[in-house]
Amino acid sequence: MKLACIVSVGFVEEAILSEAQMVIERSYGFEVELLPARPSSATAFDASRGQWSAVELMKDLVRNRPPMAKRILGLTSDDLFIPMLSFLYGQAQLGGAAALVSTARLRQEFYGLPSNTDLLTKRVRKEILHEMGHTMGLVHCPDHTCAMCLSTNLEQVDMKRDIYCRPCSLSVDARLNSLLNDAE
Amino acid sequence: MKSRWQILIVDDEEVMAESLAAWLREDGYSVDTAPSGRAAVARTRETDYAIYFVDLKMPGGMDGIETMMEIRRLRPDASVIIITAYATVDTAITAMKEGAQEYIVKPCNPEEISLLVDRIIKVKNLQLENQMLRKRLTGQYEYRDIVTKNSKMRAILELVRDVASLRSTVLVRGASGTGKELIARAIHYSGDRAAAPFIAVSCASLAETLLESELFGYEKGAFTGAGAQTKGKFELADGGTIFLDEIGDISAKLQADLLRVLQERRFYRLGGTTEIQVDARVIAATNKDLAEEVREGRFRDDLYYRLNVIEINIPPLCQRRDDIPHLARHFVARLSSEIGKEVDGIGEDALKVLLDYDWPGNIRELENAIERAIVTSRSRVLCAEDFSFLDSIMRARANTALPPIPLQDLEKLAIEAALGRTQGNIKEAATALGIDRSTLYEKIKRYNIERS
């Protein structure tokens, strides 16, 4: 049974997609299916900002979640925004089924620095755990090293570890148990 | 704990309001949205929001500044953040002059909003803590401080408010742990005696002679050890309120003395010859049925009628179960910060356990249970497992409450229960009962038990 699906919205490197698959399988014990890539939705693009609306992309993910999948994770290289904020690393439905992570601002190149694949992979792992944690109903954690800590800049992302702290981990386990019981 | 703070986002653009709300909810805040200034004002009347994000330009006759002014009139303590897409110096000055806490231009950096909200909440937490500590220190609880949504309790609180400024004696009745003193304090601190002292005396904890000197004071040399003239609680409560807890436990002699004070508002100190006049409002409390005590001749009827001018009956917690979730959340919020443990809330499964429990010790027992759960919990949200100790308490109580019953009947009941639970499966029932199958067959036959 496929419990989670991953879909790339626009182009995303294969290495990133398989890393995402591994993170979810390892941290959640879900069986993960990679769905065919979807093009970036034209309606989500805001020409005046040169960015993609996270709200529209999330709607698209929710609409396209296969019924058997408990969670759907969208990965994109597009730079995300919501009207009030200048950018987002990702977004999720709190206690819901869909999560979205953008790699745009996690890349060194975005800041005019030489590309660093290892660093990018590490950051993506943390943000996936973060957004997936929100779908499990978790809110931001005050522990700066926990994956559920809020990051509004890259220093904060880099300070986090790619695991949950113990209380967050226990909360995820509790939600996972009820989720898996429902699935049986 | 962030979820205690509520935020309202006021914007006619639904996408803008909802997406910001979702972002703030991920941070643990409880967030609502309103599509217009008028809707925001209507919501403000119902809910005490800590922070408002208000868009400056909104159609419908009420712009952001007007909305903010109305919100600040209704909730002077609320922090309003004005949002605009086009910043001008004039609007910024007007917004700040009219009391906006901040003025931000959208879109803004997530870090900016996060720091701004954190800063406001930090100040609000400090204000709340200060208020709480002050109340704890002085015990100055008003009727607004009593946590309830129950209709019976609401009626009691209305009565509290109505009688707060009267001088009439009040008799508060309720089982142990229902909060009789809290109601007495609420009456005192909601009325015009609030600035004067509230003096509480527990009548059950002192011997008769000690209680007498405690209540009325004594002159120097009135008894061995009376080294100096000392004022009693009635004198100390002059102008304020004296709270006589466990009034049903006082002796016949003290009942007579008390009756005189209630009738004439004057008394003598022990060993004194000068009459002392006091203006102290009396609030008495008991967990006994005083009318029954009067019928049995253990309590003076004239004193009972003097005390029972206004009667307040606090229902036990099992009769106001709808308050359990509300009280539980209140205790979690208060106790987690007092204990210094990061516990943000209480899960639905835990609430179900609390709702199923009988609470013979009432609110005091609930408060203690939550304190114990917070101390031992390993997660940030209390779950059913954290309250597993209630199960053993309940079982212990059920055992001690069992009436005398012939052992044979008890055995029959146990076998019937085991068979019922295992749907007649002999092997499972025998294992559950701790006997072997042949013994179980033999007992089923002896007691003539049906197996289905």
Interface residues (C-beta under 8 A of the other chain):
Chain A: R49 A54 V55 F81 I82 P83 M84 L85 S86 F87 L88 Q91 A92 Q93 L94 H134 V139 H140 P142 L150 T152 N153 R166 P167 C168 L170 S171 A174
Chain B: K2 E13 V15 M16 E18 S19 L20 A22 W23 R25 E26 D27 G28 I83 K106 P107 C108 N109 P110 E111 I113 S114 E342 D344 R378 S379 R380 V381 C383
